[in-house]
């Protein structure tokens, strides 16, 4: 794997890292490699249909859980 030259940008007040800068050419190479991975063959998700069985309606569950936050 190619070594990527990077510059870490830190907050002046406490020197905590807040960003990382890389050369545009390195960014393009990363994007190309990520694109190659995601452009693979399509995955057939239908084989997973019906594999989980819920005991509660998802919207009811969501409302119940969110009400606990208040």
CHARMM internal coordinates of N, CA and C (Angstrom, degrees):
IC EDIT
DIST 1 N 1 CA 1.4434
DIST 1 CA 1 C 1.5219
ANGL 1 N 1 CA 1 C 108.96
DIST 1 C 2 N 1.3022
ANGL 1 CA 1 C 2 N 114.88
DIHE 1 N 1 CA 1 C 2 N 140.20
DIST 2 N 2 CA 1.4552
ANGL 1 C 2 N 2 CA 121.62
DIHE 1 CA 1 C 2 N 2 CA -178.29
DIST 2 CA 2 C 1.5283
ANGL 2 N 2 CA 2 C 110.75
DIHE 1 C 2 N 2 CA 2 C -70.20
DIST 2 C 3 N 1.3259
ANGL 2 CA 2 C 3 N 115.84
DIHE 2 N 2 CA 2 C 3 N 138.60
DIST 3 N 3 CA 1.4576
ANGL 2 C 3 N 3 CA 120.00
DIHE 2 CA 2 C 3 N 3 CA 176.34
DIST 3 CA 3 C 1.5220
ANGL 3 N 3 CA 3 C 108.70
DIHE 2 C 3 N 3 CA 3 C -77.61
DIST 3 C 4 N 1.3130
ANGL 3 CA 3 C 4 N 116.03
DIHE 3 N 3 CA 3 C 4 N 132.79
DIST 4 N 4 CA 1.4634
ANGL 3 C 4 N 4 CA 121.35
DIHE 3 CA 3 C 4 N 4 CA -178.55
DIST 4 CA 4 C 1.5225
ANGL 4 N 4 CA 4 C 108.98
DIHE 3 C 4 N 4 CA 4 C -102.51
DIST 4 C 5 N 1.3245
ANGL 4 CA 4 C 5 N 114.64
DIHE 4 N 4 CA 4 C 5 N 124.01
DIST 5 N 5 CA 1.4596
ANGL 4 C 5 N 5 CA 119.66
DIHE 4 CA 4 C 5 N 5 CA 176.84
DIST 5 CA 5 C 1.5217
ANGL 5 N 5 CA 5 C 107.87
DIHE 4 C 5 N 5 CA 5 C -76.55
DIST 5 C 6 N 1.3214
ANGL 5 CA 5 C 6 N 116.61
DIHE 5 N 5 CA 5 C 6 N 128.88
DIST 6 N 6 CA 1.4516
ANGL 5 C 6 N 6 CA 119.48
DIHE 5 CA 5 C 6 N 6 CA -177.89
DIST 6 CA 6 C 1.5237
ANGL 6 N 6 CA 6 C 111.25
DIHE 5 C 6 N 6 CA 6 C -137.45
DIST 6 C 7 N 1.3189
ANGL 6 CA 6 C 7 N 114.21
DIHE 6 N 6 CA 6 C 7 N 154.30
DIST 7 N 7 CA 1.4561
ANGL 6 C 7 N 7 CA 121.28
DIHE 6 CA 6 C 7 N 7 CA 177.67
DIST 7 CA 7 C 1.5223
ANGL 7 N 7 CA 7 C 106.90
DIHE 6 C 7 N 7 CA 7 C -124.07
DIST 7 C 8 N 1.3264
ANGL 7 CA 7 C 8 N 117.06
DIHE 7 N 7 CA 7 C 8 N 124.37
DIST 8 N 8 CA 1.4571
ANGL 7 C 8 N 8 CA 121.69
DIHE 7 CA 7 C 8 N 8 CA 179.96
DIST 8 CA 8 C 1.5231
ANGL 8 N 8 CA 8 C 108.60
DIHE 7 C 8 N 8 CA 8 C -91.65
DIST 8 C 9 N 1.3143
ANGL 8 CA 8 C 9 N 115.83
DIHE 8 N 8 CA 8 C 9 N 126.18
DIST 9 N 9 CA 1.4612
ANGL 8 C 9 N 9 CA 122.41
DIHE 8 CA 8 C 9 N 9 CA 179.30
DIST 9 CA 9 C 1.5206
ANGL 9 N 9 CA 9 C 107.31
DIHE 8 C 9 N 9 CA 9 C -98.47
DIST 9 C 10 N 1.3471
ANGL 9 CA 9 C 10 N 116.05
DIHE 9 N 9 CA 9 C 10 N 125.58
DIST 10 N 10 CA 1.4601
ANGL 9 C 10 N 10 CA 120.79
DIHE 9 CA 9 C 10 N 10 CA -176.40
DIST 10 CA 10 C 1.5241
ANGL 10 N 10 CA 10 C 111.24
DIHE 9 C 10 N 10 CA 10 C -113.50
DIST 10 C 11 N 1.3157
ANGL 10 CA 10 C 11 N 115.05
DIHE 10 N 10 CA 10 C 11 N 152.75
DIST 11 N 11 CA 1.4566
ANGL 10 C 11 N 11 CA 122.76
DIHE 10 CA 10 C 11 N 11 CA 175.08
DIST 11 CA 11 C 1.5287
ANGL 11 N 11 CA 11 C 107.69
DIHE 10 C 11 N 11 CA 11 C -68.14
DIST 11 C 12 N 1.3217
ANGL 11 CA 11 C 12 N 117.11
DIHE 11 N 11 CA 11 C 12 N 131.24
DIST 12 N 12 CA 1.4693
ANGL 11 C 12 N 12 CA 120.54
DIHE 11 CA 11 C 12 N 12 CA -176.39
DIST 12 CA 12 C 1.5215
ANGL 12 N 12 CA 12 C 112.70
DIHE 11 C 12 N 12 CA 12 C -66.28
DIST 12 C 13 N 1.3211
ANGL 12 CA 12 C 13 N 118.08
DIHE 12 N 12 CA 12 C 13 N -31.95
DIST 13 N 13 CA 1.4602
ANGL 12 C 13 N 13 CA 119.93
DIHE 12 CA 12 C 13 N 13 CA -174.44
DIST 13 CA 13 C 1.5266
ANGL 13 N 13 CA 13 C 113.29
DIHE 12 C 13 N 13 CA 13 C -74.22
DIST 13 C 14 N 1.3335
ANGL 13 CA 13 C 14 N 117.63
DIHE 13 N 13 CA 13 C 14 N -40.24
DIST 14 N 14 CA 1.4653
ANGL 13 C 14 N 14 CA 118.30
DIHE 13 CA 13 C 14 N 14 CA -178.19
DIST 14 CA 14 C 1.5276
ANGL 14 N 14 CA 14 C 113.33
DIHE 13 C 14 N 14 CA 14 C -129.66
DIST 14 C 15 N 1.3323
ANGL 14 CA 14 C 15 N 116.97
DIHE 14 N 14 CA 14 C 15 N 9.10
DIST 15 N 15 CA 1.4642
ANGL 14 C 15 N 15 CA 123.86
DIHE 14 CA 14 C 15 N 15 CA 175.11
DIST 15 CA 15 C 1.5345
ANGL 15 N 15 CA 15 C 113.35
DIHE 14 C 15 N 15 CA 15 C 59.16
DIST 15 C 16 N 1.3236
ANGL 15 CA 15 C 16 N 117.15
DIHE 15 N 15 CA 15 C 16 N 26.52
DIST 16 N 16 CA 1.4644
ANGL 15 C 16 N 16 CA 120.44
DIHE 15 CA 15 C 16 N 16 CA 174.96
DIST 16 CA 16 C 1.5198
ANGL 16 N 16 CA 16 C 109.05
DIHE 15 C 16 N 16 CA 16 C -81.24
DIST 16 C 17 N 1.3222
ANGL 16 CA 16 C 17 N 118.36
DIHE 16 N 16 CA 16 C 17 N 139.01
DIST 17 N 17 CA 1.4659
ANGL 16 C 17 N 17 CA 120.44
DIHE 16 CA 16 C 17 N 17 CA 177.78
DIST 17 CA 17 C 1.5309
ANGL 17 N 17 CA 17 C 110.51
DIHE 16 C 17 N 17 CA 17 C -63.87
DIST 17 C 18 N 1.3368
ANGL 17 CA 17 C 18 N 115.67
DIHE 17 N 17 CA 17 C 18 N 134.58
DIST 18 N 18 CA 1.4632
ANGL 17 C 18 N 18 CA 119.59
DIHE 17 CA 17 C 18 N 18 CA 179.01
DIST 18 CA 18 C 1.5271
ANGL 18 N 18 CA 18 C 112.30
DIHE 17 C 18 N 18 CA 18 C -124.01
DIST 18 C 19 N 1.3291
ANGL 18 CA 18 C 19 N 117.49
DIHE 18 N 18 CA 18 C 19 N -15.84
DIST 19 N 19 CA 1.4625
ANGL 18 C 19 N 19 CA 120.11
DIHE 18 CA 18 C 19 N 19 CA -179.49
DIST 19 CA 19 C 1.5203
ANGL 19 N 19 CA 19 C 109.53
DIHE 18 C 19 N 19 CA 19 C -161.23
DIST 19 C 20 N 1.3279
ANGL 19 CA 19 C 20 N 114.53
DIHE 19 N 19 CA 19 C 20 N 162.57
DIST 20 N 20 CA 1.4612
ANGL 19 C 20 N 20 CA 121.27
DIHE 19 CA 19 C 20 N 20 CA 174.89
DIST 20 CA 20 C 1.5164
ANGL 20 N 20 CA 20 C 107.33
DIHE 19 C 20 N 20 CA 20 C -129.96
DIST 20 C 21 N 1.3248
ANGL 20 CA 20 C 21 N 116.46
DIHE 20 N 20 CA 20 C 21 N 129.24
DIST 21 N 21 CA 1.4604
ANGL 20 C 21 N 21 CA 121.49
DIHE 20 CA 20 C 21 N 21 CA 177.68
DIST 21 CA 21 C 1.5200
ANGL 21 N 21 CA 21 C 108.90
DIHE 20 C 21 N 21 CA 21 C -106.51
DIST 21 C 22 N 1.3429
ANGL 21 CA 21 C 22 N 115.32
DIHE 21 N 21 CA 21 C 22 N 137.16
DIST 22 N 22 CA 1.4590
ANGL 21 C 22 N 22 CA 120.35
DIHE 21 CA 21 C 22 N 22 CA 175.38
DIST 22 CA 22 C 1.5182
ANGL 22 N 22 CA 22 C 108.29
DIHE 21 C 22 N 22 CA 22 C -131.40
DIST 22 C 23 N 1.3318
ANGL 22 CA 22 C 23 N 115.79
DIHE 22 N 22 CA 22 C 23 N 159.53
DIST 23 N 23 CA 1.4599
ANGL 22 C 23 N 23 CA 120.47
DIHE 22 CA 22 C 23 N 23 CA 177.82
DIST 23 CA 23 C 1.5242
ANGL 23 N 23 CA 23 C 109.83
DIHE 22 C 23 N 23 CA 23 C -63.73
DIST 23 C 24 N 1.3127
ANGL 23 CA 23 C 24 N 115.38
DIHE 23 N 23 CA 23 C 24 N 147.86
DIST 24 N 24 CA 1.4605
ANGL 23 C 24 N 24 CA 120.79
DIHE 23 CA 23 C 24 N 24 CA -178.39
DIST 24 CA 24 C 1.5260
ANGL 24 N 24 CA 24 C 111.19
DIHE 23 C 24 N 24 CA 24 C -61.29
DIST 24 C 25 N 1.3190
ANGL 24 CA 24 C 25 N 117.64
DIHE 24 N 24 CA 24 C 25 N -36.99
DIST 25 N 25 CA 1.4597
ANGL 24 C 25 N 25 CA 120.92
DIHE 24 CA 24 C 25 N 25 CA 178.87
DIST 25 CA 25 C 1.5322
ANGL 25 N 25 CA 25 C 110.74
DIHE 24 C 25 N 25 CA 25 C -62.80
DIST 25 C 26 N 1.3408
ANGL 25 CA 25 C 26 N 116.42
DIHE 25 N 25 CA 25 C 26 N -40.39
DIST 26 N 26 CA 1.4636
ANGL 25 C 26 N 26 CA 120.32
DIHE 25 CA 25 C 26 N 26 CA 176.96
DIST 26 CA 26 C 1.5279
ANGL 26 N 26 CA 26 C 110.23
DIHE 25 C 26 N 26 CA 26 C -64.17
DIST 26 C 27 N 1.3309
ANGL 26 CA 26 C 27 N 116.80
DIHE 26 N 26 CA 26 C 27 N -40.85
DIST 27 N 27 CA 1.4594
ANGL 26 C 27 N 27 CA 121.46
DIHE 26 CA 26 C 27 N 27 CA 178.60
DIST 27 CA 27 C 1.5312
ANGL 27 N 27 CA 27 C 110.54
DIHE 26 C 27 N 27 CA 27 C -60.97
DIST 27 C 28 N 1.3129
ANGL 27 CA 27 C 28 N 116.61
DIHE 27 N 27 CA 27 C 28 N -43.72
DIST 28 N 28 CA 1.4589
ANGL 27 C 28 N 28 CA 120.31
DIHE 27 CA 27 C 28 N 28 CA 179.25
DIST 28 CA 28 C 1.5267
ANGL 28 N 28 CA 28 C 111.04
DIHE 27 C 28 N 28 CA 28 C -62.54
DIST 28 C 29 N 1.3194
ANGL 28 CA 28 C 29 N 117.05
DIHE 28 N 28 CA 28 C 29 N -39.45
DIST 29 N 29 CA 1.4641
ANGL 28 C 29 N 29 CA 120.88
DIHE 28 CA 28 C 29 N 29 CA 178.70
DIST 29 CA 29 C 1.5317
ANGL 29 N 29 CA 29 C 110.64
DIHE 28 C 29 N 29 CA 29 C -65.05
DIST 29 C 30 N 1.3224
ANGL 29 CA 29 C 30 N 117.09
DIHE 29 N 29 CA 29 C 30 N -41.50
DIST 30 N 30 CA 1.4657
ANGL 29 C 30 N 30 CA 120.96
DIHE 29 CA 29 C 30 N 30 CA 177.51
DIST 30 CA 30 C 1.5209
ANGL 30 N 30 CA 30 C 109.88
DIHE 29 C 30 N 30 CA 30 C -62.20
DIST 30 C 31 N 1.3257
ANGL 30 CA 30 C 31 N 116.76
DIHE 30 N 30 CA 30 C 31 N -46.32
DIST 31 N 31 CA 1.4660
ANGL 30 C 31 N 31 CA 121.14
DIHE 30 CA 30 C 31 N 31 CA 178.95
DIST 31 CA 31 C 1.5307
ANGL 31 N 31 CA 31 C 110.84
DIHE 30 C 31 N 31 CA 31 C -60.44
DIST 31 C 32 N 1.3165
ANGL 31 CA 31 C 32 N 116.93
DIHE 31 N 31 CA 31 C 32 N -40.68
DIST 32 N 32 CA 1.4598
ANGL 31 C 32 N 32 CA 120.73
DIHE 31 CA 31 C 32 N 32 CA 179.63
DIST 32 CA 32 C 1.5217
ANGL 32 N 32 CA 32 C 110.50
DIHE 31 C 32 N 32 CA 32 C -63.33
DIST 32 C 33 N 1.3425
ANGL 32 CA 32 C 33 N 116.22
DIHE 32 N 32 CA 32 C 33 N -44.90
DIST 33 N 33 CA 1.4585
ANGL 32 C 33 N 33 CA 119.86
DIHE 32 CA 32 C 33 N 33 CA -179.43
DIST 33 CA 33 C 1.5229
ANGL 33 N 33 CA 33 C 111.62
DIHE 32 C 33 N 33 CA 33 C -66.41
DIST 33 C 34 N 1.3176
ANGL 33 CA 33 C 34 N 117.36
DIHE 33 N 33 CA 33 C 34 N -41.29
DIST 34 N 34 CA 1.4642
ANGL 33 C 34 N 34 CA 120.08
DIHE 33 CA 33 C 34 N 34 CA 177.85
DIST 34 CA 34 C 1.5213
ANGL 34 N 34 CA 34 C 110.93
DIHE 33 C 34 N 34 CA 34 C -64.95
DIST 34 C 35 N 1.3074
ANGL 34 CA 34 C 35 N 116.67
DIHE 34 N 34 CA 34 C 35 N -39.20
DIST 35 N 35 CA 1.4553
ANGL 34 C 35 N 35 CA 120.65
DIHE 34 CA 34 C 35 N 35 CA 178.36
DIST 35 CA 35 C 1.5067
ANGL 35 N 35 CA 35 C 111.97
DIHE 34 C 35 N 35 CA 35 C -64.39
DIST 35 C 36 N 1.3168
ANGL 35 CA 35 C 36 N 116.92
DIHE 35 N 35 CA 35 C 36 N -36.30
DIST 36 N 36 CA 1.4637
ANGL 35 C 36 N 36 CA 120.79
DIHE 35 CA 35 C 36 N 36 CA 179.76
DIST 36 CA 36 C 1.5212
ANGL 36 N 36 CA 36 C 110.47
DIHE 35 C 36 N 36 CA 36 C -65.41
DIST 36 C 37 N 1.3127
ANGL 36 CA 36 C 37 N 116.94
DIHE 36 N 36 CA 36 C 37 N -34.94
DIST 37 N 37 CA 1.4596
ANGL 36 C 37 N 37 CA 120.87
DIHE 36 CA 36 C 37 N 37 CA 179.81
DIST 37 CA 37 C 1.5244
ANGL 37 N 37 CA 37 C 110.38
DIHE 36 C 37 N 37 CA 37 C -71.14
DIST 37 C 38 N 1.3280
ANGL 37 CA 37 C 38 N 116.91
DIHE 37 N 37 CA 37 C 38 N -44.36
DIST 38 N 38 CA 1.4631
ANGL 37 C 38 N 38 CA 119.81
DIHE 37 CA 37 C 38 N 38 CA -175.88
DIST 38 CA 38 C 1.5170
ANGL 38 N 38 CA 38 C 112.61
DIHE 37 C 38 N 38 CA 38 C -77.51
DIST 38 C 39 N 1.3148
ANGL 38 CA 38 C 39 N 118.38
DIHE 38 N 38 CA 38 C 39 N -17.94
DIST 39 N 39 CA 1.4548
ANGL 38 C 39 N 39 CA 120.73
DIHE 38 CA 38 C 39 N 39 CA -179.76
DIST 39 CA 39 C 1.5219
ANGL 39 N 39 CA 39 C 112.52
DIHE 38 C 39 N 39 CA 39 C -88.65
DIST 39 C 40 N 1.3073
ANGL 39 CA 39 C 40 N 116.84
DIHE 39 N 39 CA 39 C 40 N 15.55
DIST 40 N 40 CA 1.4553
ANGL 39 C 40 N 40 CA 119.83
DIHE 39 CA 39 C 40 N 40 CA 178.69
DIST 40 CA 40 C 1.5128
ANGL 40 N 40 CA 40 C 110.43
DIHE 39 C 40 N 40 CA 40 C -67.41
DIST 40 C 41 N 1.3109
ANGL 40 CA 40 C 41 N 115.72
DIHE 40 N 40 CA 40 C 41 N -173.32
DIST 41 N 41 CA 1.4615
ANGL 40 C 41 N 41 CA 118.89
DIHE 40 CA 40 C 41 N 41 CA -178.00
DIST 41 CA 41 C 1.5292
ANGL 41 N 41 CA 41 C 110.29
DIHE 40 C 41 N 41 CA 41 C -64.33
DIST 41 C 42 N 1.3161
ANGL 41 CA 41 C 42 N 115.47
DIHE 41 N 41 CA 41 C 42 N 150.55
DIST 42 N 42 CA 1.4583
ANGL 41 C 42 N 42 CA 120.98
DIHE 41 CA 41 C 42 N 42 CA 179.76
DIST 42 CA 42 C 1.5250
ANGL 42 N 42 CA 42 C 110.00
DIHE 41 C 42 N 42 CA 42 C -66.44
DIST 42 C 43 N 1.3107
ANGL 42 CA 42 C 43 N 115.32
DIHE 42 N 42 CA 42 C 43 N 144.65
DIST 43 N 43 CA 1.4564
ANGL 42 C 43 N 43 CA 121.30
DIHE 42 CA 42 C 43 N 43 CA 179.42
DIST 43 CA 43 C 1.5258
ANGL 43 N 43 CA 43 C 108.36
DIHE 42 C 43 N 43 CA 43 C -98.09
DIST 43 C 44 N 1.3165
ANGL 43 CA 43 C 44 N 116.82
DIHE 43 N 43 CA 43 C 44 N 131.74
DIST 44 N 44 CA 1.4559
ANGL 43 C 44 N 44 CA 121.76
DIHE 43 CA 43 C 44 N 44 CA 178.65
DIST 44 CA 44 C 1.5271
ANGL 44 N 44 CA 44 C 108.77
DIHE 43 C 44 N 44 CA 44 C -84.44
DIST 44 C 45 N 1.3335
ANGL 44 CA 44 C 45 N 116.18
DIHE 44 N 44 CA 44 C 45 N 104.09
DIST 45 N 45 CA 1.4574
ANGL 44 C 45 N 45 CA 120.97
DIHE 44 CA 44 C 45 N 45 CA -177.74
DIST 45 CA 45 C 1.5228
ANGL 45 N 45 CA 45 C 112.82
DIHE 44 C 45 N 45 CA 45 C -83.77
DIST 45 C 46 N 1.3156
ANGL 45 CA 45 C 46 N 117.84
DIHE 45 N 45 CA 45 C 46 N -8.12
DIST 46 N 46 CA 1.4655
ANGL 45 C 46 N 46 CA 120.21
DIHE 45 CA 45 C 46 N 46 CA -177.87
DIST 46 CA 46 C 1.5286
ANGL 46 N 46 CA 46 C 112.03
DIHE 45 C 46 N 46 CA 46 C -63.64
DIST 46 C 47 N 1.3146
ANGL 46 CA 46 C 47 N 117.19
DIHE 46 N 46 CA 46 C 47 N -23.15
DIST 47 N 47 CA 1.4688
ANGL 46 C 47 N 47 CA 118.85
DIHE 46 CA 46 C 47 N 47 CA 179.89
DIST 47 CA 47 C 1.5278
ANGL 47 N 47 CA 47 C 111.98
DIHE 46 C 47 N 47 CA 47 C -69.00
DIST 47 C 48 N 1.3367
ANGL 47 CA 47 C 48 N 117.26
DIHE 47 N 47 CA 47 C 48 N -15.00
DIST 48 N 48 CA 1.4575
ANGL 47 C 48 N 48 CA 121.15
DIHE 47 CA 47 C 48 N 48 CA 178.91
DIST 48 CA 48 C 1.5252
ANGL 48 N 48 CA 48 C 112.45
DIHE 47 C 48 N 48 CA 48 C -94.78
DIST 48 C 49 N 1.3152
ANGL 48 CA 48 C 49 N 118.14
DIHE 48 N 48 CA 48 C 49 N -6.58
DIST 49 N 49 CA 1.4676
ANGL 48 C 49 N 49 CA 121.91
DIHE 48 CA 48 C 49 N 49 CA -178.20
DIST 49 CA 49 C 1.5234
ANGL 49 N 49 CA 49 C 110.22
DIHE 48 C 49 N 49 CA 49 C -61.62
DIST 49 C 50 N 1.3369
ANGL 49 CA 49 C 50 N 115.63
DIHE 49 N 49 CA 49 C 50 N 132.33
DIST 50 N 50 CA 1.4620
ANGL 49 C 50 N 50 CA 120.85
DIHE 49 CA 49 C 50 N 50 CA 177.47
DIST 50 CA 50 C 1.5093
ANGL 50 N 50 CA 50 C 114.73
DIHE 49 C 50 N 50 CA 50 C 78.48
DIST 50 C 51 N 1.3190
ANGL 50 CA 50 C 51 N 118.48
DIHE 50 N 50 CA 50 C 51 N 11.00
DIST 51 N 51 CA 1.4662
ANGL 50 C 51 N 51 CA 121.07
DIHE 50 CA 50 C 51 N 51 CA -176.55
DIST 51 CA 51 C 1.5251
ANGL 51 N 51 CA 51 C 112.76
DIHE 50 C 51 N 51 CA 51 C -82.26
DIST 51 C 52 N 1.3383
ANGL 51 CA 51 C 52 N 117.88
DIHE 51 N 51 CA 51 C 52 N -23.09
DIST 52 N 52 CA 1.4608
ANGL 51 C 52 N 52 CA 118.89
DIHE 51 CA 51 C 52 N 52 CA 176.80
DIST 52 CA 52 C 1.5276
ANGL 52 N 52 CA 52 C 108.36
DIHE 51 C 52 N 52 CA 52 C -111.07
DIST 52 C 53 N 1.2999
ANGL 52 CA 52 C 53 N 115.22
DIHE 52 N 52 CA 52 C 53 N 147.35
DIST 53 N 53 CA 1.4596
ANGL 52 C 53 N 53 CA 121.23
DIHE 52 CA 52 C 53 N 53 CA 179.98
DIST 53 CA 53 C 1.5245
ANGL 53 N 53 CA 53 C 107.30
DIHE 52 C 53 N 53 CA 53 C -122.97
DIST 53 C 54 N 1.3165
ANGL 53 CA 53 C 54 N 115.87
DIHE 53 N 53 CA 53 C 54 N 114.78
DIST 54 N 54 CA 1.4551
ANGL 53 C 54 N 54 CA 121.43
DIHE 53 CA 53 C 54 N 54 CA -176.51
DIST 54 CA 54 C 1.5193
ANGL 54 N 54 CA 54 C 110.53
DIHE 53 C 54 N 54 CA 54 C -87.78
DIST 54 C 55 N 1.3237
ANGL 54 CA 54 C 55 N 115.33
DIHE 54 N 54 CA 54 C 55 N 141.80
DIST 55 N 55 CA 1.4589
ANGL 54 C 55 N 55 CA 120.18
DIHE 54 CA 54 C 55 N 55 CA 177.93
DIST 55 CA 55 C 1.5184
ANGL 55 N 55 CA 55 C 111.55
DIHE 54 C 55 N 55 CA 55 C -96.00
DIST 55 C 56 N 1.3356
ANGL 55 CA 55 C 56 N 116.63
DIHE 55 N 55 CA 55 C 56 N -6.28
DIST 56 N 56 CA 1.4610
ANGL 55 C 56 N 56 CA 121.32
DIHE 55 CA 55 C 56 N 56 CA -177.63
DIST 56 CA 56 C 1.5201
ANGL 56 N 56 CA 56 C 108.57
DIHE 55 C 56 N 56 CA 56 C -145.68
DIST 56 C 57 N 1.3185
ANGL 56 CA 56 C 57 N 116.38
DIHE 56 N 56 CA 56 C 57 N 145.94
DIST 57 N 57 CA 1.4560
ANGL 56 C 57 N 57 CA 121.11
DIHE 56 CA 56 C 57 N 57 CA 177.45
DIST 57 CA 57 C 1.5326
ANGL 57 N 57 CA 57 C 108.91
DIHE 56 C 57 N 57 CA 57 C -61.25
DIST 57 C 58 N 1.3208
ANGL 57 CA 57 C 58 N 119.40
DIHE 57 N 57 CA 57 C 58 N 131.53
DIST 58 N 58 CA 1.4639
ANGL 57 C 58 N 58 CA 121.72
DIHE 57 CA 57 C 58 N 58 CA -177.03
DIST 58 CA 58 C 1.5295
ANGL 58 N 58 CA 58 C 114.01
DIHE 57 C 58 N 58 CA 58 C -56.97
DIST 58 C 59 N 1.3275
ANGL 58 CA 58 C 59 N 118.57
DIHE 58 N 58 CA 58 C 59 N -38.72
DIST 59 N 59 CA 1.4653
ANGL 58 C 59 N 59 CA 120.14
DIHE 58 CA 58 C 59 N 59 CA 179.73
DIST 59 CA 59 C 1.5243
ANGL 59 N 59 CA 59 C 111.88
DIHE 58 C 59 N 59 CA 59 C -69.90
DIST 59 C 60 N 1.3130
ANGL 59 CA 59 C 60 N 117.53
DIHE 59 N 59 CA 59 C 60 N -37.17
DIST 60 N 60 CA 1.4653
ANGL 59 C 60 N 60 CA 121.22
DIHE 59 CA 59 C 60 N 60 CA 176.57
DIST 60 CA 60 C 1.5253
ANGL 60 N 60 CA 60 C 109.09
DIHE 59 C 60 N 60 CA 60 C -63.82
DIST 60 C 61 N 1.3246
ANGL 60 CA 60 C 61 N 115.95
DIHE 60 N 60 CA 60 C 61 N -44.52
DIST 61 N 61 CA 1.4656
ANGL 60 C 61 N 61 CA 120.82
DIHE 60 CA 60 C 61 N 61 CA 178.21
DIST 61 CA 61 C 1.5247
ANGL 61 N 61 CA 61 C 110.80
DIHE 60 C 61 N 61 CA 61 C -59.96
DIST 61 C 62 N 1.3244
ANGL 61 CA 61 C 62 N 116.59
DIHE 61 N 61 CA 61 C 62 N -46.10
DIST 62 N 62 CA 1.4599
ANGL 61 C 62 N 62 CA 121.16
DIHE 61 CA 61 C 62 N 62 CA -178.88
DIST 62 CA 62 C 1.5244
ANGL 62 N 62 CA 62 C 110.85
DIHE 61 C 62 N 62 CA 62 C -60.27
DIST 62 C 63 N 1.3261
ANGL 62 CA 62 C 63 N 117.61
DIHE 62 N 62 CA 62 C 63 N -46.06
DIST 63 N 63 CA 1.4721
ANGL 62 C 63 N 63 CA 121.01
DIHE 62 CA 62 C 63 N 63 CA 179.46
DIST 63 CA 63 C 1.5215
ANGL 63 N 63 CA 63 C 111.09
DIHE 62 C 63 N 63 CA 63 C -62.97
DIST 63 C 64 N 1.3367
ANGL 63 CA 63 C 64 N 116.98
DIHE 63 N 63 CA 63 C 64 N -41.07
DIST 64 N 64 CA 1.4646
ANGL 63 C 64 N 64 CA 120.90
DIHE 63 CA 63 C 64 N 64 CA -179.93
DIST 64 CA 64 C 1.5231
ANGL 64 N 64 CA 64 C 110.89
DIHE 63 C 64 N 64 CA 64 C -63.66
DIST 64 C 65 N 1.3127
ANGL 64 CA 64 C 65 N 116.74
DIHE 64 N 64 CA 64 C 65 N -46.15
DIST 65 N 65 CA 1.4626
ANGL 64 C 65 N 65 CA 120.66
DIHE 64 CA 64 C 65 N 65 CA -178.77
DIST 65 CA 65 C 1.5256
ANGL 65 N 65 CA 65 C 110.84
DIHE 64 C 65 N 65 CA 65 C -65.68
DIST 65 C 66 N 1.3253
ANGL 65 CA 65 C 66 N 116.81
DIHE 65 N 65 CA 65 C 66 N -43.16
DIST 66 N 66 CA 1.4647
ANGL 65 C 66 N 66 CA 119.78
DIHE 65 CA 65 C 66 N 66 CA -179.44
DIST 66 CA 66 C 1.5183
ANGL 66 N 66 CA 66 C 111.94
DIHE 65 C 66 N 66 CA 66 C -66.30
DIST 66 C 67 N 1.3180
ANGL 66 CA 66 C 67 N 117.81
DIHE 66 N 66 CA 66 C 67 N -30.65
DIST 67 N 67 CA 1.4652
ANGL 66 C 67 N 67 CA 119.57
DIHE 66 CA 66 C 67 N 67 CA 178.45
DIST 67 CA 67 C 1.5262
ANGL 67 N 67 CA 67 C 110.66
DIHE 66 C 67 N 67 CA 67 C -68.42
DIST 67 C 68 N 1.3253
ANGL 67 CA 67 C 68 N 117.66
DIHE 67 N 67 CA 67 C 68 N -23.65
DIST 68 N 68 CA 1.4641
ANGL 67 C 68 N 68 CA 121.06
DIHE 67 CA 67 C 68 N 68 CA 177.46
DIST 68 CA 68 C 1.5227
ANGL 68 N 68 CA 68 C 111.85
DIHE 67 C 68 N 68 CA 68 C -70.15
DIST 68 C 69 N 1.3266
ANGL 68 CA 68 C 69 N 117.90
DIHE 68 N 68 CA 68 C 69 N -20.92
DIST 69 N 69 CA 1.4618
ANGL 68 C 69 N 69 CA 121.35
DIHE 68 CA 68 C 69 N 69 CA -178.50
DIST 69 CA 69 C 1.5213
ANGL 69 N 69 CA 69 C 111.97
DIHE 68 C 69 N 69 CA 69 C -74.64
DIST 69 C 70 N 1.3298
ANGL 69 CA 69 C 70 N 116.83
DIHE 69 N 69 CA 69 C 70 N -20.88
DIST 70 N 70 CA 1.4692
ANGL 69 C 70 N 70 CA 119.32
DIHE 69 CA 69 C 70 N 70 CA -173.82
DIST 70 CA 70 C 1.4961
ANGL 70 N 70 CA 70 C 112.16
DIHE 69 C 70 N 70 CA 70 C -90.40
END
COOR INIT
IC SEED 1 N 1 CA 1 C
IC BUILD
